[in-house]
Amino acid sequence: MKISVIGAGYVGLTTAACLAHIGHEVRCTDSDRGKLAVLESGRMPFYEPGLDAIVSAASANGRLRFVGAHEALAHGEALFICVGTPPLANGDADLSAIESVAREIARHAQGYRLIVEKSTVPVQTGQRLRRHLDIYGRAGLEYDVVSNPEFLREGSAVEDFFHPDRIVVGAESGRARRLMEDIYRPVLDQSFACPVHAACPPGRAPAAFIVTDTNSAELIKHASNSFLAMKISYINMVSDLCEAAGADVDSVVQGIGGDRRIGASFLRPGIGFGGFCFPKDLQAFVRIAETFGCDFGLLKQVEAINLARVDRFVARLRDELWTLAGKKIAVWGLAFKPETDDVRFAPAIAIIRRLLAEGAEIHAFDPQAMEKAQRELPAIHLHADAYAAAERADAALLLTEWKEFQQLDWARVAAAMARPLIFDGRNALPAPDLAAHGIQCVGIGKAVSTAPGKAVSAAPSKAVSTAPGKAVSAAPSKAAPVQTAAGPAHPRAALAEAGR
Ligand SMILES: NC(=O)c1ccc[n+]([C@@H]2O[C@H](COP(=O)([O-])OP(=O)(O)OC[C@H]3O[C@@H](n4cnc5c(N)ncnc54)[C@H](O)[C@@H]3O)[C@@H](O)[C@H]2O)c1
């Protein structure tokens, strides 16, 4: 089928390249001419594992081309809208890019068009799109609007496209539903040459094709992300309780996650969630609910807990270092998660801003995100690897759990640092190995241990696992502010700070 994808970001470029890979004739456009020029020249505008090879193969065989808006609108029977929907200051989704695309479609499209909302939008946006096209559309424009929310995860976007759990389609007509089924047929049947796995399918059940009305499909996306965010905030509160009560959150997660009704995924305690989806989608969902007269207090609390993670982490570091001014802090990881260069709303960026504000000197390394992080934080020093960043540091912070950080040469790290102290913000480091090399490791939701394997309860505690021979501070910690119902004074302001 002839398909055009509007917006060549993480979602749009992945969608365009993967649709071309499964056999469609795809044209992809973006309002950012610089990004289009990068793509036309065969380069990638961002890092996403495996995507570059699919883009270049599809470009070489002509199934994927990067074109201007007019050519894209003329080409596609199906128009996939993949533009950004960032948060406004009040938490609402900013739909100006969606509106701008709707205007272009109304002005230029002719004949039949299947308009596919892939961007994450508030419920009833499809209805608004229809109204807009009815009012402004050219004579002879026939269309269906479908909602096809995207569930890909940055870092595994290609895999997620080819092997989704489900494909949700909110369609109001049989024609629209059939077209969407045709578009995704190769994925549903797994009848394509998989660029990810040597042998496919990778032992998973085939994707469910879930057809709903458009309002429900739009709501599914916000409800899914908010639920996952809720799991993360829940386990973060449990981890605070573990620290205070002398329990170990990893053991608790093992016990909770063993229940199939709950599952262990997204029960990872740490410095909180970030990225371009969870924080903004959570806020938008709360706002959407308010619009319809529902007070989603549960999700407000999820947001408040998440924002407090940054305060808590910085406070614990300050407590351990006494003061932060003039301290040299190594930061391992800047992206909001591993396997991406995306730093939008990354907790690492929010934490570094706080540390810089208190006068700390930041020496950072991230395998992919340094260029983007430097634009946000020009004052930080960037290094070629984790060891160089840790040179003469008073503490090192693991803020993104890239695999390579989990496999560092701990003897080398210990020798490089002024004080062998690591704050593991993701509970991803091998704490016993660190202790064996004389490194004090502060994890999340851990009981105090005086030596490897010997846990002592020290409530109210700091989760400090010390190396043999190191003193343990077990004084009541000011560093762990208790989460209140109200959360930080201005959660949205804090989030805006985290994201910019
Ligand atoms: N990033 C994710 O992991 C993810 C996952 C699922 C859903 N989503 C949703 O998908 C949407 C896109 O997210 P993203 O991460 O790809 O964003 P992005 O910022 O990476 O990409 C959006 C692109 O749209 C372009 N654009 C903006 N206005 C345009 C216009 N009028 N015409 C053409 N192009 C325009 C921008 O230049 C940009 O390149 C958002 O609604 C997001 O919530 C994102």
The ligand as a MOL file (V3000), in Angstrom:
LIG
                    3D

  0  0  0     0  0            999 V3000
M  V30 BEGIN CTAB
M  V30 COUNTS 44 48 0 0 0
M  V30 BEGIN ATOM
M  V30 1 N 9.1560 8.1360 21.7890 0
M  V30 2 C 8.4560 7.0940 22.2040 0
M  V30 3 O 8.9750 6.1640 22.8110 0
M  V30 4 C 6.9800 7.0190 21.9190 0
M  V30 5 C 6.3150 5.8070 22.0950 0
M  V30 6 C 4.9470 5.7510 21.8440 0
M  V30 7 C 4.2650 6.8900 21.4570 0
M  V30 8 N 4.9390 8.0640 21.3240 0 CHG=1
M  V30 9 C 4.1780 9.2420 20.8740 0
M  V30 10 O 4.4420 9.4280 19.4910 0
M  V30 11 C 4.4820 10.8200 19.1800 0
M  V30 12 C 5.8300 11.1650 18.5730 0
M  V30 13 O 6.8370 10.9030 19.5370 0
M  V30 14 P 8.3810 10.9140 19.1300 0
M  V30 15 O 9.1410 10.4470 20.3080 0
M  V30 16 O 8.5680 10.2490 17.8280 0 CHG=-1
M  V30 17 O 8.6060 12.4830 18.9680 0
M  V30 18 P 9.8050 13.2020 18.2180 0
M  V30 19 O 9.9040 14.5470 18.8200 0
M  V30 20 O 11.0050 12.3250 18.2080 0
M  V30 21 O 9.2930 13.3110 16.7020 0
M  V30 22 C 8.2380 14.1490 16.3050 0
M  V30 23 C 8.6090 14.6780 14.9300 0
M  V30 24 O 7.4900 15.3700 14.3880 0
M  V30 25 C 7.9920 16.4590 13.6620 0
M  V30 26 N 6.8970 17.4220 13.4540 0
M  V30 27 C 6.3510 18.2640 14.3590 0
M  V30 28 N 5.3560 18.9680 13.7660 0
M  V30 29 C 5.2650 18.5370 12.4990 0
M  V30 30 C 4.4360 18.8700 11.3900 0
M  V30 31 N 3.4690 19.7910 11.5120 0
M  V30 32 N 4.6260 18.2350 10.2160 0
M  V30 33 C 5.5990 17.3070 10.0860 0
M  V30 34 N 6.4180 16.9530 11.1050 0
M  V30 35 C 6.2520 17.5570 12.2770 0
M  V30 36 C 9.1300 16.9800 14.4990 0
M  V30 37 O 10.0170 17.7830 13.7510 0
M  V30 38 C 9.7630 15.6780 14.9680 0
M  V30 39 O 10.7900 15.2490 14.0910 0
M  V30 40 C 4.1730 11.5360 20.4840 0
M  V30 41 O 2.7910 11.7860 20.5530 0
M  V30 42 C 4.5770 10.5370 21.5370 0
M  V30 43 O 3.8820 10.7230 22.7380 0
M  V30 44 C 6.2750 8.1560 21.5240 0
M  V30 END ATOM
M  V30 BEGIN BOND
M  V30 1 1 1 2
M  V30 2 2 2 3
M  V30 3 1 2 4
M  V30 4 1 4 5
M  V30 5 2 4 44
M  V30 6 2 5 6
M  V30 7 1 6 7
M  V30 8 2 7 8
M  V30 9 1 8 9
M  V30 10 1 8 44
M  V30 11 1 9 10
M  V30 12 1 9 42
M  V30 13 1 10 11
M  V30 14 1 11 12
M  V30 15 1 11 40
M  V30 16 1 12 13
M  V30 17 1 13 14
M  V30 18 2 14 15
M  V30 19 1 14 16
M  V30 20 1 14 17
M  V30 21 1 17 18
M  V30 22 2 18 19
M  V30 23 1 18 20
M  V30 24 1 18 21
M  V30 25 1 21 22
M  V30 26 1 22 23
M  V30 27 1 23 24
M  V30 28 1 23 38
M  V30 29 1 24 25
M  V30 30 1 25 26
M  V30 31 1 25 36
M  V30 32 1 26 27
M  V30 33 1 26 35
M  V30 34 2 27 28
M  V30 35 1 28 29
M  V30 36 1 29 30
M  V30 37 2 29 35
M  V30 38 1 30 31
M  V30 39 2 30 32
M  V30 40 1 32 33
M  V30 41 2 33 34
M  V30 42 1 34 35
M  V30 43 1 36 37
M  V30 44 1 36 38
M  V30 45 1 38 39
M  V30 46 1 40 41
M  V30 47 1 40 42
M  V30 48 1 42 43
M  V30 END BOND
M  V30 END CTAB
M  END
